[in-house]
Amino acid sequence: MSQLDRYRAKRDPGRTPEPVPSDDPPLKRRGPSAKAGEQLSFVIQEHHARSLHWDFRLERDGVLVSWAVPKGLPMVRGVNHLAVHVEDHPLEYGHFSGTIPDHEYGAGTVAIWDHGSYECTEWNDKSVKVTLHGSRVEGRYGLFHTDGDNWMIHRVDASPVGFEPLPELVRPMLATASAELPQLDDEWAYEFKWDGVRTVVYVDGGRVRALSRTDRDTTASYPELRGLGEALGSLQVVLDGEIVALDEKGQPSFEALQPRMNTSEPGRVRRLAEAVPVTYMIFDLMHLDGNSALKIPYEERRGLLEGLALSGPHWATPPSWTGGGSAVAKAARDGGLEGIVAKRLDSTYRPGVRDPNWLKVKNFRTQSVVIGGWAPGQGHLEGDLGALLVGIPGTGGLYYAGRVGTGFDAAERAALRSGLGRLGRETSPFTRAVPRAETTAVRWVEPELVGEVRFSEWTRSGRLRQPAWRGLRADQRPEEVVVEP
């Protein structure tokens, strides 16, 4: 069997733009037996096929010996990535970039990611060791065989100077609530505040991982974000943003997002993704391709983010305006948005910190609350959940803030009752006694669930006036809840 028989058997030169030579080239002894110092070629191609991967090809014996590497070559020493051995390719393939048509083998786009020369120090059926000299990859790499066509590839040298690996966890920076816009308008940038769920997205080797504010992995809940990984390709990034769902008016709706936030079962996620699609509104960048952006001022981070041109069917980079805060606030009010966020142009990114260099100015009042109990419904709601008893954590414990009896639909009442039924306790979790008139038939629960209400004002006794339920906040912990001004 000749070297390129498998390659030719999978391709029709009349249907694909790939090079398909009619005959094998003369056999050349290349590789570890080559003359000392002889330069051999390598190429790495980014291949957007059915699943994104990188094709790693080394010249040897007149062909390109090839592996498909799903996550690309690792840049950190000792990290192993899967490399699947595939058919040898002709040397001409080292210059190929283009689109392989649908229904053809490897259908998708191919682009040259890196190319150069390499030296080989070992090559046998179990191990290959090379030193690469490319424009993007420089250093020693090793491949070792595991089973079948599966190999693993790892970097032998230390990471390139200045390279910082993608962090495992960057907690989102939080804004401080404010009733007024900043005074020094031209020192601030202004963004719309999106009525959704805060999400930090990590992209590595085209694969997406999404984490909530509480470090919960929500990747499975939002399959729409997979395309963002494809769009970023080989770039390693950590992004900050808000996942939103739109209502029938085309406006972000926290209520519409509720079923998506609290679902990870694959079948239900697929159905909901069709009925209630989401969009990831990206507004900050914490890491980019081996470099942390945490110490970079907001204005520069924003420039890097906009340079990525992230816009797709389920992700967007909404605008940011320098100065003109009152005009942005008016536009948010006129558009029915929750409010705006003001960010100092020179502010660095402080993970997990609620910082006055970021200010949120709301158009309507909302408040996160901790559920401490629930009361059964009456009349047509008999046997169902009627109202929630909620509170705000303080220095002495959980302080009662009132009852919430509106804003629920039937599905949410049922889901809340089911979830609260597992948290039952005998005594009130509130620090001070709840008025007797509000405790009739109340079922107390452990104060573990956080929700959000919309309300008109605080009373002098510290109660919410006219609160209406907006939904659970699975992205917040009880201890994070504070009184919003």
FENHURA-V660058 format. One line per field, one symbol per residue. burial: + if it has 9 or more other C-alpha atoms within 8 Angstrom, else -. A space follows every 10 residues. Layout:
# FENHURA-V660058
burial=???
This chain:
# FENHURA-V660058
burial=---+-+++-- +++--++-++ --------++ +--------+ +++++++++- -+++++++++ ++++++++++ ++++-++--+ ++++++++++ +-++-+--++ +--+--++++ ++-+++++++ -++---++++ ++++---+++ +++++----+ ++++++---- -----+---+ ++++++++-- +---+-++++ ++++++++++ ++++++++++ ++++--++++ ++-+++-+++ -+++++++++ +++++++--- ++++-+++-+ +-++---++- -++--+++++ ++++++++-+ ++++-+++-- ++-+++---+ ---+++++-- +++++--++- -++---++++ +++++-++++ -+--+-++++ +++-++++++ +++++++--- ++-+++++++ +++----+++ +++++--+-- --++-++--+ ---++--+++ +-------+- -++++++-++ ++++++-+-- --+++-++++ ++++++++-- +----
